[in-house]
């Protein structure tokens, strides 16, 4: 009977892993459907307190763009700075949960987007750059962030349950061989 439980735990871990992966794949479809003219800059990247993350935005032509950023957990001070290759600041702003910032017309070239965690806890960041209009309440973007975090969490839990299930199967096999 114990052997069957071990296999059930192992199978459950596999199911959690597959569901997590499916959520992450469906997330891509939801993103492309709702933001067809967008680029995902950061997808669930973690920033520790006092640290920053920098991503490069390369534009081939002049574009009128909006930067949308959402962080989890909410109410953490986030400072964002956008600079051109030559170091000239294009925009700098601070927010606590999410931000939709129209950047206006940006010329072709490379831009460095630096996001600083000014809070006291680690945050997970999702950021997109788009020429699409984004609704001010960012409902779709919040769903996107929530789904991404859920997918990541299920994948991690799935791996852990698979490891536990594998250990239990091995222990039960050893126990069974010892009893025979």
N, C-alpha and C positions, 0 to 999 in steps of 0.2 A: 504494500500500500504506500509506503514512504517513497518508493521508487517512482510511482505514478505522480506523486505530488512534485517531486523534483522536475520531472518532465513538464508538468503543467506550469511550473514557475519559469522554466526555460522558454516554453512556448509563449507565455504571457509577455516576457521580455521582448521576444521577437515581434509580437503584435504591437507593443508600445513603440518599438523602434520603427516599424513600417508605418504606423499612423503618424509619427513625428515627421518622417521623411515625406509622406504624402501631404501633410500640412505645408511643409516648406515648398514642395513642388506646386501645390495649388496657390500658394502665396505669390509665386511668380506670375501665374495666369491672372490673378486678381490685380496685381500691380500693373501688368501690361494692359489690361482692359480699362482700368480707371485712370491711368497716367500714360497714354500712348506716346507722348512726346517727352518722356522723362528718362533720367538716368538715376539709378540707385547708387548713391555715393557711399553710404555706410549702412550695413545690414546687421544690426545687433552687436556692434563693436562695444566693448566695455572700456570705460575710462575710470581709472581710480582717482580718488580725491587729490586735487592739486596737479594732476597730470593732464596731458592734452593728446589729441590725435589730429594728424594733418592728412588731408586727402587732396589730390590734384584734379582740377577740372580743366580739361583741354577742349577748347572751342576751335572748330575749323572755320567758322564764319561768325559774324556779328549776330547776337541773339538777345532777345528780351526775355530774361529769366527770373524765376522765383525759386528761392531756397526754402524748403520745408524740413524742419528738424523736430523730432520728438524724442524725449528721454523717459526712461523708467528707472527708478521710481520718480514720481512727480515731485515738484517743489524743491528741486536742487538747482542752485545757481549755475547757469551755463553761460559762458562768454564765447562768442563766435567772432572770428576775424577773417576777412577775405582780402587777400593781397594779390597784386599782379606779380609777374615774374621779377620785375625790377624792384619789388618791395613796396610799391605804392599801395596804400590802403584803399580798398574799394568800399568796404563796409565793415562796421564793427557794431555789435549789439549784444545785449544780455537778455536772458529770459529764464523762467523757472520750470516750465513743463514742456511746452511746444512753441514753435515759432514758425510763422509764414512770413518771409521777408522778400518783398519784390526788390530785385537787384537792379532793375532797369536794363538798359541796353549795354551788354558787355561786348567788347571788341574781341576778335579772334585772338587766341593766344592761350597761355597757361595761367591758371589762377590757383592759389594755395588757400584752402579752407581749413582753418585751425579751430577746433572746438576744445575749450578748456573746461574741465570740471572744477568749479569754484566751491563745490559743496563739501560735505563731510562724509559722504558715502559714495561707493562706486555706482556708476550709472551705465545703462545700456542705451546706445544711441542708434537711431535710424534717421537717415537723411536722404532726401531726393532733391534733384535740381530739375526744374521743368519749365517748359514754355506753355504748358496747359494752365488753365485757371484752377486754383484750388479753393474750395469752399472754406470760408473763414473758420468754421467750427472744426474743420479737419476730421470729421467723423470717419471717413474712409481711411484716412491715414492712421488714425488711432486703432481702427480694426486691423489694419495691416501690421502695426506694431504688436498688438496683442496676439495675433495669429502667429507672427514670427517668434515671439517669446514662448508661446505654447509649444510650437514645433520643436524649438531648441530644447526646451525642458523635457518633452516626451522622448526625444532622441537620447538625451543624457540618462533619464530614468530607465529607458529601454536597455541601454548598454549595461547599466548597473544591475538590473534584474537578470539579464543574460549571464553576467559574470557570477552572480549569486546562484542562479540555476545550474550553471556548469559545475560550480564547486559542490553543490548538493548532489548532483548526479555522480560525480567522481567519488565523493564520500560514500554514497549508497552502494556504488559498485564495489568499492573496497570492503565495505561492511558485508555485502552479500557473499563475496569471494571468501572472506574470513570465516563466515558461518558455514560455508559448504565444504 
